[in-house]
């Protein structure tokens, strides 16, 4: 059974191919984002940091409009949640040499928001 609130490359799924470079070599990056009132806080900051990471790693960056659409789909009206976007270089062969034409893979998950911190002494 697939967990609710998971997308892999825009498709509801809870599985990745075993040859994904993110699994085999940690070849990718991630952003953890807080959603409040159904909107991602600091969206521009997250997108800029994701783009910077993609540039440094030489991973083609995903389309911003696609990411917004997928985040809205995963939120599914949940006003208070945490989203995690993992972007891997995609599938590839054995060894550390990166594919000449990588096809990045997006993994987006929604988790419940953590409870507010308790004041000390309570």
DAHU-V27655 format. One record per pair of residues at least 12 apart in sequence whose C-alpha atoms are under 6 Angstrom apart, sorted by the first residue. I is the first residue (numbers start at 0). J is the second residue. Records with the same first field share a line. If there is no record, write none. Layout:
BEGIN
I: J ; J
END
This chain:
BEGIN
1: 13
4: 73 ; 108 ; 109
5: 107 ; 108
6: 106 ; 107
7: 105 ; 106
8: 104 ; 105
18: 90
19: 89 ; 90
20: 89 ; 90
21: 87
26: 87
27: 86 ; 87 ; 88
28: 85 ; 86
29: 84 ; 85 ; 86
30: 83 ; 84
31: 82 ; 83
32: 81 ; 82
33: 81
34: 79 ; 80 ; 81
35: 78 ; 79
36: 78
37: 78
79: 112
80: 110 ; 111 ; 112
81: 109 ; 110 ; 112
82: 108 ; 109
83: 107 ; 108
84: 106 ; 107
85: 105 ; 106
86: 104 ; 105
87: 103 ; 104
88: 101 ; 103
89: 102 ; 103 ; 104
END
